[in-house]
Amino acid sequence: MRKRISTTLAVLGVAGASILATTGTAQAHGYASSPTSRQAYCADGTVSGCGAIQHEPQSVEGPKGFPAAGPKDGLLCAGGNEGFAELDDPRNGEWPTTKLTAGAEHTFTWTNTAMHSTTDYQYYVTKDGWDPSSKLTRADLEAKPFLTVPMNGERPQPEESHTGTLPDKSGRHLIFAVWNVDDTGNAFYSCADVEF
C-alpha cells in the first residue's frame, strides 16, 4: 500500500512540475513608479474610472519585441490588454504629469511585486508635437529609446532603479517604458505623462 501511494505521489509531482515548467506566462510583475505612471495614478486613487488596473497596476503584460512587434498601436499603454483599456484613453490630455528637467539626470524606478529574469529595460519618449489628447502610437515616439538598461538575464530588485539622462525636450510628453522579460515571450509596459 505504501509503495502505491509513493508511486502515485511521485507521478503527480512530476506531472505538476511539467505543467509549471511549460506555462508561458511570466511570474514577474511590475510597473513604473517614477516618473509616476498611469497605472500608479490609478492604483493610488489620484485618477478614477480606471477599471481593473486600479487593483493590479503590476499586470500590464503583453507580447515583447517592441517596436517591431509587441502591442498594437493605440493599445501600447495597456500592453495590448483590452482589460486595461483605460490606460490607453488619453482623457483629453488630462492625465496628471510629473515635472522633469530636460537634459538632467533622473532615477527611473519600478515597483515589482515579483521578479523574473530580465533582458533589459527601455525608455522611449514622444516626438515634439505629440498630441496628448490622442492614443499613443509608434509614430508618436522617437525611433530609439533614450535609455536602455541591460540586465543580461538578472532578476530585478523589488524596487528597481535606473539612472539616466533625460532627453532635451520641452512641454508635455509621454515616457513609454518597456521591461523585457528574458525567458518568456512577454514584456511589461508603462506610460508616464510628463512635463519638461
TISE-866885 format. One record per residue (C-alpha): x, y, z. Coordinates in nm, 4 decimals. Each point is the difference from the previous one (the first is absolute). Layout:
BEGIN
<atom <X; Y; Z>> ...
***
This chain:
BEGIN
<atom <0.0000; 0.0000; 0.0000>> <atom <0.2800; 0.2428; 0.0923>> <atom <0.1765; -0.0744; -0.3282>> <atom <-0.3168; 0.0843; -0.2011>> <atom <-0.0494; 0.3278; 0.1853>> <atom <0.3670; 0.0972; -0.0500>> <atom <-0.0177; -0.0833; -0.3709>> <atom <-0.3239; 0.1993; -0.0411>> <atom <0.1473; 0.3027; 0.1800>> <atom <0.3184; -0.0185; -0.2090>> <atom <-0.2034; -0.0070; -0.3239>> <atom <-0.2138; 0.2945; 0.1163>> <atom <0.3130; 0.1936; 0.0966>> <atom <0.1600; -0.0514; -0.3416>> <atom <-0.3238; 0.0924; -0.1777>> <atom <-0.0366; 0.3143; 0.2110>> <atom <0.3607; 0.1014; -0.0661>> <atom <-0.0529; -0.0547; -0.3744>> <atom <-0.3075; 0.2203; -0.0002>> <atom <0.1824; 0.2759; 0.1871>> <atom <0.3032; -0.0245; -0.2280>> <atom <-0.2041; 0.0348; -0.3185>> <atom <-0.2211; 0.2944; 0.0909>> <atom <0.0819; 0.2989; -0.2186>> <atom <-0.0918; 0.2871; 0.2285>> <atom <0.2617; 0.1921; 0.1886>> <atom <0.0045; -0.0298; 0.3757>> <atom <0.1220; 0.3601; 0.0215>> <atom <-0.2153; 0.3042; 0.0422>> <atom <0.0828; 0.3670; 0.0326>> <atom <-0.0712; 0.3566; -0.1029>> <atom <0.1867; 0.3283; -0.0295>> <atom <-0.0393; 0.2100; 0.3131>> <atom <0.2394; 0.2872; -0.0850>> <atom <-0.0916; 0.1925; -0.1966>> <atom <-0.3505; -0.0894; 0.1123>> <atom <-0.1674; -0.2266; -0.2564>> <atom <-0.3653; -0.0042; -0.0964>> <atom <-0.0525; -0.3309; 0.1812>> <atom <0.1620; 0.1422; 0.3158>> <atom <-0.2372; 0.2989; -0.0102>> <atom <-0.2914; -0.2425; -0.0362>> <atom <0.1207; -0.2226; 0.2858>> <atom <0.0469; 0.2861; 0.2466>> <atom <-0.3405; 0.1521; -0.0829>> <atom <0.1336; 0.3229; -0.1545>> <atom <-0.1891; -0.0909; -0.3185>> <atom <-0.3431; -0.1650; 0.0140>> <atom <-0.1899; -0.2092; -0.2528>> <atom <0.2973; -0.2288; -0.0604>> <atom <-0.1743; -0.3363; 0.0062>> <atom <0.1934; -0.3116; 0.0989>> <atom <0.3449; 0.1616; -0.0243>> <atom <-0.0602; 0.1883; 0.3260>> <atom <0.0236; -0.3350; 0.1813>> <atom <0.2916; -0.1457; -0.1967>> <atom <0.2279; 0.2746; -0.1366>> <atom <0.2807; -0.2555; -0.0319>> <atom <-0.1838; -0.2064; -0.2638>> <atom <0.0475; 0.1976; -0.3236>> <atom <0.1588; -0.2920; -0.1806>> <atom <-0.0007; -0.0601; -0.3726>> <atom <0.2060; -0.1455; -0.2841>> <atom <0.3599; 0.1206; -0.0133>> <atom <0.2065; 0.1149; -0.2971>> <atom <-0.0898; 0.3697; -0.0032>> <atom <0.0126; 0.1891; -0.2320>> <atom <0.0110; -0.2657; -0.2773>> <atom <-0.2546; -0.2137; 0.1882>> <atom <-0.1850; 0.0341; 0.3292>> <atom <-0.3355; 0.1681; 0.0628>> <atom <-0.1909; 0.1639; -0.2840>> <atom <-0.0051; 0.3766; -0.0436>> <atom <-0.2671; 0.1622; 0.2133>> <atom <0.0362; -0.2830; 0.2549>> <atom <0.3587; 0.0703; 0.1080>> <atom <-0.0636; 0.1353; 0.3506>> <atom <-0.2092; -0.3081; 0.0866>> <atom <0.2552; -0.2372; -0.1543>> <atom <-0.2651; -0.1109; -0.2489>> <atom <-0.2222; -0.1216; 0.2843>> <atom <-0.3557; 0.1184; -0.0708>> <atom <-0.0896; -0.0632; 0.3649>> <atom <0.2166; 0.3023; 0.0848>> <atom <-0.1241; 0.2232; -0.2846>> <atom <-0.0441; 0.2903; 0.2434>> <atom <0.3788; 0.0496; -0.0157>> <atom <-0.0230; 0.0698; -0.3739>> <atom <-0.2795; 0.2556; 0.0430>> <atom <0.1741; 0.3375; -0.0437>> <atom <-0.2655; 0.1665; 0.2213>> <atom <0.0138; 0.3099; -0.2221>> <atom <0.3648; 0.0452; 0.0975>> <atom <-0.0858; 0.0362; 0.3680>> <atom <0.2084; -0.2777; 0.1578>> <atom <0.2023; 0.1424; 0.2912>> <atom <0.3622; 0.0769; -0.0875>> <atom <0.3336; -0.0266; 0.1769>> <atom <0.2240; 0.3075; -0.0366>> <atom <0.3468; -0.0857; -0.1358>> <atom <0.3047; 0.2056; -0.0967>> <atom <0.1128; -0.0590; -0.3594>> <atom <0.3586; -0.1195; -0.0333>> <atom <0.0302; -0.0733; 0.3733>> <atom <0.0669; -0.3347; 0.1608>> <atom <-0.3065; -0.1833; 0.1277>> <atom <-0.0414; -0.3226; 0.1925>> <atom <-0.2705; -0.2144; -0.1566>> <atom <-0.1596; -0.2406; 0.2472>> <atom <-0.2108; -0.3121; -0.0412>> <atom <-0.2061; -0.1554; 0.2782>> <atom <0.0106; -0.3773; -0.0457>> <atom <-0.2278; -0.2473; 0.1733>> <atom <0.1854; -0.3008; -0.1433>> <atom <0.3355; -0.0261; -0.1709>> <atom <0.0957; -0.1784; -0.3214>> <atom <0.3069; -0.0452; -0.2150>> <atom <0.0349; 0.3206; -0.2026>> <atom <0.1519; 0.0917; -0.3364>> <atom <-0.0164; 0.3772; 0.0433>> <atom <-0.2050; 0.3078; 0.0769>> <atom <-0.0611; 0.2568; -0.2754>> <atom <-0.1288; 0.3562; 0.0259>> <atom <-0.1497; 0.1830; -0.2990>> <atom <-0.1345; 0.3553; -0.0184>> <atom <-0.2545; 0.1613; -0.2290>> <atom <0.1083; 0.2172; -0.2911>> <atom <-0.0367; 0.3764; 0.0060>> <atom <-0.3531; 0.0922; -0.1009>> <atom <-0.1585; -0.3126; 0.1567>> <atom <-0.3715; 0.0454; 0.0641>> <atom <-0.0780; -0.1063; 0.3602>> <atom <-0.3711; -0.0208; -0.0838>> <atom <0.0536; -0.2952; -0.2371>> <atom <0.0813; -0.3667; 0.0603>> <atom <0.3702; -0.0841; -0.0071>> <atom <0.1465; -0.1544; -0.3166>> <atom <0.3501; -0.0970; -0.1097>> <atom <0.0047; 0.3027; -0.2316>> <atom <-0.0397; 0.2235; 0.3084>> <atom <0.3244; -0.1305; 0.1542>> <atom <0.3622; 0.0752; -0.0820>> <atom <0.1370; -0.2958; -0.1993>> <atom <0.2537; -0.1074; 0.2638>> <atom <-0.0154; -0.0122; 0.3785>> <atom <0.1825; 0.2840; 0.1757>> <atom <0.1041; -0.2467; 0.2708>> <atom <0.0577; -0.3760; -0.0119>> <atom <0.1048; -0.1897; 0.3125>> <atom <0.1391; -0.3491; -0.0809>> <atom <-0.0676; -0.2645; 0.2655>> <atom <0.1564; -0.3057; -0.1703>> <atom <-0.2508; -0.2423; 0.1507>> <atom <0.0260; 0.1337; 0.3577>> <atom <-0.3066; 0.0361; 0.2164>> <atom <-0.1030; 0.3545; 0.0984>> <atom <-0.0346; 0.1208; 0.3574>> <atom <-0.3431; 0.0549; 0.1645>> <atom <0.0702; 0.3689; -0.0584>> <atom <0.2094; 0.0181; -0.3160>> <atom <0.1713; 0.3326; -0.0813>> <atom <0.1784; 0.1234; -0.3140>> <atom <0.1736; 0.3358; -0.0290>> <atom <0.0313; 0.1655; -0.3364>> <atom <-0.0016; 0.3341; -0.1766>> <atom <-0.3383; 0.1364; -0.1025>> <atom <-0.0451; 0.1026; -0.3631>> <atom <0.0194; 0.3638; -0.1048>> <atom <-0.3733; 0.0687; -0.0251>> <atom <-0.2409; 0.2710; 0.1079>> <atom <-0.3665; 0.0003; 0.0878>> <atom <-0.2364; -0.2954; 0.0276>> <atom <0.1293; -0.3476; -0.0939>> <atom <-0.0456; -0.3665; 0.0859>> <atom <0.2680; -0.2469; 0.1067>> <atom <-0.0723; -0.3531; -0.1188>> <atom <0.1897; -0.2571; 0.2066>> <atom <0.0515; -0.3650; -0.0962>> <atom <0.1234; -0.2764; 0.2336>> <atom <0.1087; -0.2895; -0.2258>> <atom <-0.0239; -0.3359; 0.1756>> <atom <0.2863; -0.2309; -0.0986>> <atom <-0.1510; -0.3487; -0.0060>> <atom <-0.3586; 0.0508; -0.1159>> <atom <-0.1566; 0.1678; -0.3029>> <atom <-0.1297; 0.2873; 0.2134>> <atom <0.0908; 0.3458; 0.1218>> <atom <-0.1520; 0.2464; 0.2453>> <atom <-0.1039; 0.3462; -0.1210>> <atom <-0.0495; 0.3303; 0.1739>> <atom <-0.0972; 0.3526; -0.1111>> <atom <0.0923; 0.3098; 0.2011>> <atom <-0.1296; 0.3434; -0.0957>> <atom <0.2676; 0.2613; 0.0629>> <atom <0.0679; 0.3681; -0.0459>> <atom <0.3526; 0.1207; -0.0733>> 
***
